[in-house]
Amino acid sequence: MGARRSISCRACTVTVTWFCLLVRVGSSPLSSVVHTWSGVGLQAVLPCTWGTQVSDRPRSPYIQWETLTHTVFERMGERMFQGESFRNRVDVPLEILDEGNCSLFFRDVQFSDAGIYESYLVVGENQVQRRIFLQSVQLLVFDHKLEQRVEAGKDLVLDLYTAHAHTLVFESVITPGWAELWQKGKARNRDSRLQENEDSLVIRGVQPGDSGTYRVVDSDGLALSTVKITVTDPVPTKSTVVQEKQLSVGSGGVVSPVLDVTLSAMLWTLVMFVL
């Protein structure tokens, strides 16, 4: 009975190995890590090439991207798989994959996307496959920090960068402390100067009191953008400059050219009369 069980287990092992053999070939040494970065809400490209890794080019390259804990993306021909956290945000375009480029294209990058990603080329038949390590890429994600000057009376446009933007807070240069100006889905007063667009917030007709720091945060309270705003005096128009010059001439007692010619003629006549 013991020998029979041993043979049975051995046959089972051979069967399992035959139908599902996936061997990881190569490793990801730290020295081979490529670093790339992106602003939250923007796009990112994780570089990768597979053409030099195999002698026989597969007819339909099978590429895999993953982190230490999640499958990010897989593609073989028209068939593809996107991890739950990356759905509708990652792709390896088929047209470049066939040419040996397996770069992973990100859109709407989030802070949670930061980390190390590894790419593999899967080769072999369906029953016996092996994975060839291609590239290790570390993605860094940063928030947006800006300084901006806006003329009084003009509109201030604040980019939201991502659909995950949740709240806008403001700290005045005059009064310390943060005040909430906007929250997604929350009703605002009718007299509010703030207008919500699909990808931005607009504050109409800014005034000197609007100078300060504006911060857009996500639902976790993480800052997506921090913008320091300084409201400046309006730039004078051409007509305003002309009017100011005319007022300056009138108030300064400067003699106009016509009056100057008239006085000169009268003085010349007086001199001739005396002579």
C-alpha angles and dihedrals in degrees: 000000000000092000091046092052090049092053091046092051091047091052090049091052092050091049094050091046092050096051098040118024114153116167124186108225119198128358139243108253115196092242091063095057113120117208123217132164143196141180117255111270093020133099129273136188122211105203122230139155128187104176096095096046099074134043095211112051110224116235091229111022113220109212129183131192121189146156125221090273109021142048105234105182142346130186135181112167111307092343116092141163128209123196116243094250092048101044114147090359106082135054145158101209112232094223093061095037091063088054094056099266113123098170115151114232116210127195129189092016114207132200089249089062092068113113145073121314127192129201127207137186113219114211135174137053124316094262098043116035135159132195122229114205111233114170144348116212129184114209118205120195124198136182125241122261120185142165119209139177119212128186116239110262094027126108123260115219118200117191117224093199094195142034087241091072106122114165140021117207129183135204116194122221086229103045119036120222134069123272125192113239101170142010125184112258094007119123118244133207116272091236092054115128090210119102123192119218129178095267105010147038121230126203109199123224102354119214132200089266089063092069111116143074124319119196129188114201135182127235090277092056094251114146113246094178139000117197124185109207127197116189111213134193115272116268109250115250123231093256091051091053091050092050091049091051091050091051090048092053093048095049095042095062095239113163114238119236093248093053090046091056092048093052091048091053092050092049092051091050091051092051093051091049092053092049 
